Each structure stands twice: as C-alpha cells, then as structure tokens.
C-alpha cells in the first residue's frame, strides 16, 4: 500500500550531455511503499533520471532527497538502502546463480553465514533454487532477469530501481515478472521505482504513473486519474484509411455519439496510450497520431 511518507523528493533536476538536454527541470515525489512507474518512449530521459537518482550521474542542477536527507553519491547511507536493476543483464555468465549473488554480497559487506542466508533467501524468493548451481549464461532470459533482480535484493534494500525490467521477455515471461515485482513490493515492503515504455506494464503494475517525453514530465497521477483527463471511453472512428478518436466521460455519451455515425466504429475504454497520444500527438512506439 502507498503511504503518505515521502521516500524520494526530486526538485528541479536537470542534466545535459553536450547540447542535448536529457532531463529538463523535473520535480516529483515517490511515496514509501508504492509501486511507481516512469512511462515514456525510448530517449525520453527515463534512464538518465534513474542514473541521477542512484549516483551513476551527477545533475547539472536540482536536488534529490531520500527521506529528507540530501543525496550525495559519496555517502553510503543512501546507497545501502537502494537496489538497482540495470536495463541490461550484467551477470557474470561463467559464474553460477549462487556465485553471482555471493560476489555482489561481498561487495555490500555481507560475510559468512549471513551472506549464505541471504543467498538462500533470494534464490528461494525468485524461484531459482533449482538453478543455484547453473552458470548464469545457461539460464533462460526470464531467469537471468530474475537473478539480476534477486541480486539487487540481496542486501535488503528499502527502494528498488528497475530500468525497463521486462525488455526482451516474451509476453508470458513478462507477466510472470509483473507478479514477481508485486511480491517484492508487498512482501518485502519495498518501494519499487521502474521505468518502462510498455503501456500495459505501467497500467497493470503501477499505483502512480509519471509520463515523460522529451526530457520533461508531462503528466502524473494514478492510471485512472490520467485516463480521466481525456475521458473514460473512446470511439475509434474509421474514415477511409484514417483513424480518428473521440473521447467521452462515460459510456452513455459514447453510445449516443455512436448512434449518430454511419461509419465503422469501435467503442472501448481509454488506455494510457490514448493519454500519451492526446498529450503529445504521437504514440509511445513512435510516429504521429491522428488526434
């Protein structure tokens, strides 16, 4: 459940690479215990934001606070409370699942029986016990992703950052990963911050979504709040080779409009894809929209 305690406070965060503005004066809060998503197309600035929040990059301007304490990458207090899952699986392919966890644990200062207990717990939690002695390079894509996440959980972080956690997974593996992330959020009482360009992922998982495009936050709220901004129902109206969208606050209004049209029409509930299209004139996958 989302609490009212602010876990992360970001104010005026900006970062450029040469003449390219990657993150442009963004501000937001993340609440303790919530599952929070940054949604946007590739190149929107999501990964740069994660890298700033985890100390891999330094901002040009702006502040980051964790539980009221200003974040300084050199301080270990914050780094010990966060876990980071990068976009790409950076496992040692020659080491077994357990050995990958063991190396990570040593880097975080875990030793002896405590380290082995944490390894056993994380492998069990990720349903990877049977693969503990299997080289990481021989695991399936979904299992590799789970192992990377289990590794980030080894030191029992309070906040878990995941950058595009399901990229490259097939639809079945993606849904299993969603269930795994929900378990982390609920059973480990861990705040989960993920970036994604998958509409369904943000809509299904996140309690709150921030939509990012061209280095800026353009909308924020629960999935339902965001959809209500454009209307709960939409008519897809097919005119020759064109598709038009008309949005309505309720189904009755949409049906009334439907009766007036002598065209091929589909009525459906609004999605976050529609919200993004209305706000930017393009779809998250790229290309201009018709609205």
Buried (B, 14 or more C-beta within 10 A) or exposed (E): EBEEEBBBBBBEBBBBEEEEBBBBBBEBBBBBBBBBBBBBBEBBBBBBBBBBBBBEBEBBEBEBBBBEEEBEBEEEEBBBBBBBBBBEBEBEEEBBBBBBBBEBBEEBEBEEEEBBEBBBBBBEBBEBEEBBEBBBEEBEBBBBBBBBBBBBBBBBBBBBBBBBBBBBBEEEBBBBBBEBBBEBBEEBEBBBBBBBBBBBBBBBBBBBBBBBBEBBBBBBBEBEEBBBBBBBBBBBBEEEEEBEBBBBEEEEBBEEBBEEEEEEBEBEEBBBBBBBBBBBEBBBEEEEBEB
